Amino acid sequence: MHEASLARQILNAVVDRARQADAARVRVVRGWVSETEALSADSLALHFAAEARGTVAEGARLELALEHVRARCRSCAHVYAPEHHLLVCPACGAGDADVLGRVGLGVDAIEVE
C-alpha cells in the first residue's frame, strides 16, 4: 500500500496548488519516479485516480516518467547502473556507492483549467 499513500500525498499537493491557482479542474499531473524506488507508475496512477474522486483532480491523468539512475562506487569510482536497487559495485564488489541523479518521486507540472 506504499503507492496508495504516495498517491494521496501527490493528490493533496496537486489540489492545494490548484486551489492557489483558482483552477476549476486539474487535467494532467506530470512528474517522475526514480527506478531506485521500486514503485509502479501504473499502480500510482490507479491509486491517484481513486483518491481524486470528488476533487478538482477527478479524471486527471498522472503521467510519471521513469528516471534511470547510475551509481559511483566509493571504493573504486566505477560508475554503473544499480541492479535490482542494490548498490553493489560490479567492478570491485563494494556495497558503498553514491547515487547519481534524482531519487524519489516528484511532480514537475500540473495542467489546469
N, C-alpha and C positions, 0 to 999 in steps of 0.2 A: 504493500500500500504506500510505498515511498512516493510513487508517481502521483497518487491521489493528493497527498499533502503538498507536494510541489506545484501541482496544477492549481490547487486552491490559492497558494501564495502568489502565483503568477496572475491569476484572476483578480485577486484583491488589489495588486499593484496596478493592473490594467484598468480596473473600474475606478480606482482613485484618480488615475491620470485622466481618464475620460471625463470624470466629473470636473476636474480642474479646467479642462478644455471646453467645458459646457457642451460636450458631444451628446447627440441623441442615441448614437449606436456605434459600437465597435465592429468593424468589418474583418480586419486581419490583425493578427499579432505575429510579428516576425522576431525570431530570436535564434539562439544557438544552444547546443548542448555538447559538452566535451565527451569524446569517446571514453575518457577515463572514468566517467561517472556510472557506467553500466546501466544507463537508463534507456528506456524505449521511447523514442519520439512519438510513435504511434499510440502507445499507452498514455503518454502525457496528453496528447491531443484528445483522446477519448475521455479522459478524466476532466480535461478543461471544458469540453463540450457539455458534459453532465453538470459540472459545477456552475457553468454560465447560465443555465436555465433560469429565466426570471430576472436576469440582469441586463444591463446595456450591452453586454458582450454575448448575449444569446445568439447563436448562429455564426459567431465569429470563427474564422479559421486560425488555428495555431500552427504556424509554419516554423519548424525548427531545423536549422542546418546542423549537420554533424561536424564538429570541429575535430580534426585529426591533430594529435599531439606527438611530439617527439620527446626524448629524454636524453640528458647528458650525464654519463657516468661520472661520479665524483672521484673515483679511483683512477680511471684511465682516460677520461674525457671523450670516450667514444659516444657518438650521437646515434640513437637507434629509435625505432618505433616500439614502444612497450607492447608486449604480447599478453593478452587477457588481463590487462590492467595491472600487471606485475612489473615492477621496476627492477628487473634482474638483467644486468648487462650481458649481452650475448658474447662480448669480446673477452671479458675477464671474470664474469660470474658474480661480481659485486652487486649488492642489493641496495646501494645508496646512490640515488640519482636526483637531478633537478629536472622537473618537468618544464619543457619549453612550450610556451603558448598559453592560451586561456584554458582554464579548467572550470568546471562547474556548469552553470546554466544561466542564461541571461536573455533579456528582451532588448532588442535594438530599436524597434519602432512599432507603433500601432497606427493603423489606418482607421479613421473615424468618419462619421457623417455628422 
